[in-house]
Amino acid sequence: MINKILHILTLVLFFTNQSYTLAAALIDPPTITADGGEIYCPNTYHKIATNVSITHDPSETSTDAIYIQIASGYVNGQDILKLNDAFTTAHSEITSFFNVAQGKLKIYSTTASLLPYTDFIEAIKAVEFYNSSPTATGSRSFSINIGRGELSYLPRNGHYYEYVPAFGINWTRAKNEASTRRYYGLQGYLATLTAADEAQLAGEQAPGAGWIGGSDAETEGVWKWVTGPEAGTTFWIGATNGYATAPYYYANWNSPNEPNNTTNSNKPNGEDYAHITSPAVGRLGTWNDLPEQGDPANVINYHPRGYIVEYGGMPGDPDLQLSASITIHIPEITSTTTASRCETGTVTLQATATTGIISWYDSPTGGSPLAAGNNFTTPSLSSTAFYYVQVSDCESTRVRVTATVNIIPTLNVVDNIVPLCESGSITLNATTDVGTINWYASSTDSSILGSGNQFTTPTITQNTTYYAEAVNNGCTSGIRTPINIVVYSSPDVNDEEISFCQESNTELDAGLTGMRYLWSTGATSQKITVNSGGIYTVDVTNENNCSSRKIINLTEHTIPEINYIDANETTVVVYLKKEEPYFEYSIDGTNYQNSNVFFNVPSGLQTAYVREINSCGIDTKDFIVLTVPKFFTPNNDSYNDRWEINGLKFYPKASVTIFDRYGKLISILNSNNPSWDGTYHKIMLPADDYWYILKIDDSGTEKRGHFSLKR
């Protein structure tokens, strides 16, 4: 679609005659009409007027100059006006000058003499407009005023604007002088600028800075237009952070610094009057507030240099036709709409423009138009093609519009049935030759779960179906392809704790038949034989390819070995070379216990037994228990008549020496003389405590104690 952009060019012819004054006219004012208003193509020279007519008083057939001004839409640095080269060559008595700041072309005599209106009519028709930007947009308006002076004319409101230089003039005097000025009967007043085009023409394009008719002297911060038809109308409330008000909603302050009501020794009452700023300050043509007399002359950029007079809109003003206006438009494509389809066929493209006729081409430059209008249907296409659209004959407006032909994608699903063991998340896979893949929960659901060649599901506990569809720029692979997830059970295995005897073989069993097996040893049979302890695993896999891992903790039990036995009177402790929790202990070979400690063991020769609980092995060792009696009663009653250490007979090197309480040796016992009858040289000794020293062998180890002789 093609954008439509209007450019208004206003032609203003200004007439000056030294025999006239601004106070009154001695003859009837002239009138002008002009035709034009065509489309302008950027970077071309284009005559702005096709027909021009000037009527005038018979007594006045000539004037000294004409001014043609770009009254709205002017772009300084891009827009120019000039006389056609052929006209200049043929009319050496006529020349021109283009004032870039004002956007105004002056046509006048090379000898400063008067020229007939008929010559100026031909000169106006020879004036050309040129814009240097290849992407220029908008509209331009020109106006022609055949009255006196270098006034600017705005076709939109029919008003004239005049800059009056007056160095150092204060605002009140400027207001009064402006009200006394006349232009062909139109009453002058200090300018009231209520719109952007008016502010540009009378400010940015004016020949100098000066006073305008705005003031907040009545109420600080309430800015009003106090001159002309708008007198008494508020246009701004506040200071730098204020806002524009109805009915115009327009102000052109040099923001963000104005208006600021600055006070100092030169302006104790602040700043209450509007002034177009110096070109050296801020944005060109914007306003600032100044005191009634302006800033002193040494503040060069804020000292008054003149004022702007506006003519038009006052009660009693005559109806003049001193000006004619012409508008030209720079066309622009405002929008385009591409189109696409799946596989071979036609597509319809669209475009809109600001003005003019839209034409369609198949090349970016040159060529013949394929069609005209906002819509264009292509021929049958099998691949993407580019077309170009422009407005009228302006090739510089040509833009590209794409007709896209998309390939219908082909979907390839890796597996239509995907097994899942027990529950969990699973990744589904699919491929396409072009585009991407969308995943859905049903064959018709519009909600996309994910995109791409893979889709990872949430946790699944039962049979579930997902759907895949390939998409390429809106073209689909057709009916969605289902992918079924089937949930199977895994083999039911149980972990085991097994022990076996040292230096023997044992068999491990996976526990389930008819499966596939993989042991941690690398074996693939249901059962394996091993001869060392450790942790063994076996992965058991069923026909649905679901696996479970069984863990077998195989513990190797060693054969017990007795190291030594400690017999302390009736308490016996059996010590092994290596203690294990799976050993059992006994001293009679029948009754086994977990503890290696025995109490109240009878005196004499005994045997200790230690076995592994699973009968991996047993070890035995003999030991002797020596019991020392605490007392004896040698009274010939045949009971406890002799003092004897049981088991002493098993120690041939053992000896026991007995002493009375005074240390006198009484008797010596050994394996041949194992007991004492309580006499000393056949004489019975009295009841008393007696002491002994027991030596088992020659190692020097001895045991001391005492016992009682009772009568």
Helices and strands as residue ranges (DSSP letters): E 9-11, E 31-36, E 46-47, E 49-55, E 62-63, E 65-72, E 79-83, H 85-90, E 94-99, E 104-109, E 115-116, H 117-125, E 127-131, E 139-145, E 152-154, E 159-165, H 171-180, E 182-183, E 186-190, H 196-199, I 200-204, E 211-215, E 222-225, E 233-237, E 243-244, E 273-276, E 287-290, G 300-302, E 306-311, E 323-329, E 333-337, E 339-342, E 348-353, E 358-361, E 371-372, E 375-377, E 385-391, E 394-406, E 411-413, E 417-421, E 427-432, E 436-440, E 450-451, E 454-456, E 464-472, E 475-476, E 481-488, E 496-501, E 506-509, E 516-519, E 527-530, E 534-541, E 547-557, E 562-568, E 571-576, E 583-586, E 597-598, E 604-612, E 618-625, E 631-632, E 643-644, G 648-650, E 655-659, E 665-670, E 675-676, E 679-680, E 683-684, E 688-695, E 702-709
